[in-house]
Amino acid sequence: MKYKAIWVAAAAIAFFGCNSNNQKQAKKIPAVKDTVGYSNQTILETSDDCKGKTMDSCATAQFTFPVFNGKDALNDTVRRKLVFFFNAEKNPKTDLRECAKLFLKAYAFNKKQKPNIPPFKLNSLTKVMAQYNGLTTIGAGVFIYMGYDNGHNILRFINWNQKANKEVSLDDILTGGNSKELNKIAEGIFRQNEHLSDTASLQPNFHFRDNKFLLTDNYLITPQGLGFYYNKFQLSQLKPVEILIPYDKLKPLMKPNTVLSQFVNQ
């Protein structure tokens, strides 16, 4: 069934945590420390016409996500990240069950217009990717199928500073005013990955505004470097795009004594 494509997103969640061409660098992964306890929770809603049908043949909306012990700010951040998939401006609520019901309400409305429409599927999987000294990294994926094409996977990351009790921003870990330099470094790696020369046009294969490379704000902190992730259709209609910037290239931009310090000999 199409809704099982969520596992494509789950595989992408593992990309930055597991993929490394540098085995010496991979050995730097630190022991897990100061872990935050959590349990996984699942919210499942089914359509009104689901009675007597198998789960595969009726519309469903499901969220599986971690709930962290005594960490209200982190739990709210996870929920808001999931709600963002539905357009936060139109639906600012953080009640995931209400989001599931709204999704099935859209299915019911469409089914009245087109009785033979296939059942909608929403399947969201959020995983704790790793926990390091003072840092928890999370991947939030969702697969949405609304009766046409093959559905759509979206993946977003959360990097959580356990001590500061907040999401880590690039400004927290990199020196201010270096966005141009970071963008330049990322573009060099992107062009190398995509076999593009320094002067080759990014069009028509990649869709950057004004044909100028721009780094996404969707990133993951890993022991090997910062991984930046563009979902499919952001840049390419064919595939998602990953850029891993190793710490040796980031070192001149890194602030001292941050959550990155444990991965780098500064």
N, C-alpha and C positions, 0 to 999 in steps of 0.2 A: 504493500500500500504506500501511497505517496507520503503520508504523514511520517513514515519512518525515516524520511530524509533528515529528520532532526539529528540523526547520528552523523551526518556529514558535518554539521556544526560541531558536534561533540568531538569529532576527529580534529577539526580545526582548533578546538580548545587545547588539544594536546600538542599542537605544532610547535609553539615557541618553547614549551616546557621540555620537550623531548628532542627536538631537532637541533643538532649541532654538528657541524663538519669538523670541529676542532676538539678532538678527544682530550687533549691536555686541559683545555678550557672547561670541558664538561666535568673534570675531576674536581673543580673548585666549588661544586655545589656544597653548601654548608649543611651541617646537621640541623634538623628541625629544632627550634627553640621557641619558648614563649608562645606556644600554640594556643589558639582561641577555640574553645569547645563549641560544637554545634551538632545539630541533628537535621536530617533531611525531612522536608515536609512536601506533601503532594496535594494539590487542589485539582479536582476533576469535576467538570460539568458536562452534561450530555444534552442533546436537543430534545424537544418535547416529543418528536416522532421516533425516538430511539427505542421505545418499549417493544420487546420481542425481537429486536435486531442485535446482531453482534456489534462489538465496538468498532470493527472495521467498516461497517456499513451504515453507521450513523454519525452525525456531526458531533465532534467532541472538542473540548478546550481543556488543556491540562498544563499545569505548572508544577515542576519539581525543583525545589530550591532549598538551600541551607538556612536554618534559623540558628543564629549564634547566641550562646548563653550570656544573658545580661549585657548585650551589646545593641542597645536600641538604635543608635545612630547608624551602625553598620547594617542592621536589618532593614532600616528605612531606606538606606542607599540601594540595597539589593532590590527592594520592591520598586523604588522609583526608576531604576535602570530597566526593569521589566516593563513597567508602565510606559516608558519612553518608546518602546516598540510600537505602541498604538497611537502615538502622537500626543505628547505630554500637553501641548497647548489646548487641544480639544478635550482631553480627558486627564486632568491633573490628579485624579484620585490614586491612592496607593493600595486600594483594596483589590487584590488580584482576583478574588472570586467574582467581584462585580465586573472586572474586565472580561473574565471568561463568559459571564452571562451576556454582556454587551456583544461579544463576538458571536454567540449563538443567536442573539436577537437579530443580528445582521443576516445570518443564515436563514432564519425564519422569514424575514422580509423578502429576501431574494428568491426563496423557494415558492412564495406566493406568485411572484412574477414569472418564474421559470420552474414549474413543478419537477422537471427532470434533471435539475441541476445536481451535480455530485455533492455529497456531504462535505461541508467545510471541516478543516482540521487545523487546530492550533496545538502545537506541542512544544513546550518550553523546558529546557534543561539548563540549570545553573549548577556549576561545580566549583568546589574549592580546589584550585589547581595546586597550590603549594603554600606552606607556611614556613617563614624564615624568622630570623631574629627581628622582632618588631614589625614584621610585614606579612600580610595575608593577601594572596592573589586569587582572583575569582574570574571565571569565564561564564558569561550569561548568553545562552543561545536560544533562538526561537525559530521554529519552522511554521509558516503560515500558508495554508492552501485554501483558496476561496473559489474553487470550481473551474479554474482556467489555468492554462499553462501547466507547469509542474510544481508550483509553489515556490516559496522564497525563504532561504535561510539568512538570518542576521545574527551577528556575533558582536558582543561588546565586552570590554574588560573592566575590572575594578582592581585597583591597587590600594590596599588599605594600610595606613600607618597605625599600628596597634597602640603605640604610646600616645600619639597626638589625637587618636580617635577620629581620624578624618581620611578622606580619599587623598591620595598623593597626586599632586599636579606636577606638570613639568617645571613650573616655577619653583616648586619645593626642592627639586633635586639638581636643576641646572641653573647656571648663572643668568641673570636677567640681561636682556638685550642681545642674546645670542640665537634668537629664533632663525635669523638668516643663515647663520653658520650651521645650525642643526639641519635646516632645510637643505643646505648645500651638501652636507655629508650624506643625508638620506637619499637625495637625488642621485648622487654618485653610485650608491649601492643599488638603487632601483634600476638605473640604466645598465649596470653590470648584470644584474639578475635577468633583465629582459633583453640582453644582447643589443643594446642601443648605444651608439657612439655619443660622445659628449655634445655633439651638435645636431644629432638627429631629432626630427620633430616627434613629439609625443602623440600626435594625431596620425592616423585615425583610430589606432588601437586603444588609446587611453584618453579618457575624457577629463582633462583638467581645464579649469576656467582660463580663458585666454591662452591656452596651450602652455601654461607655466606650472611646473611641479609645485605641489603644496602638500605638506605633510599632514596626515590625519591626526586628530587628537585621541583616537582609539588605540591605546597602547598597553603593553604588558611588561612589567619588570621581571626579568629572568636572570639566572646566574650568569648567562652568557652575554647579556646586553639588553637593550630596549627593543622590544618587538612591536612594530606598528602594523595595524591590520585594516585593510580596506575591504568592506564587504562586496560581494558580487554586485555589479551594476553601479557601484560608486565610481569606479574607474573603467571597468571592463565588463562587457556583457557576457564574457566567456568564463570568468573565474574571479575568485577573490585574489587580493594581492597582499603578500607579506613582505615586510622589510625588517631585517634584524640588524641593528646597529651595535657592533661589539663595543665593549667598554674602552678598549684601547683607542678607539676613534673619538669617544665621548669624553675622555679624561680631561682635556683642556676646558671643557664646559661644566664639569661636575662641581657642585658645591661640596665642601668638606662636612663630614659627620652627618650624613643622611642615611636613609635605608639602603642606599646603593653601596655604601662604604664597605659592607661585609663581603661584597663580591669583587672588590678591587683593592689592590695594594697601592694605596695613595701615598 
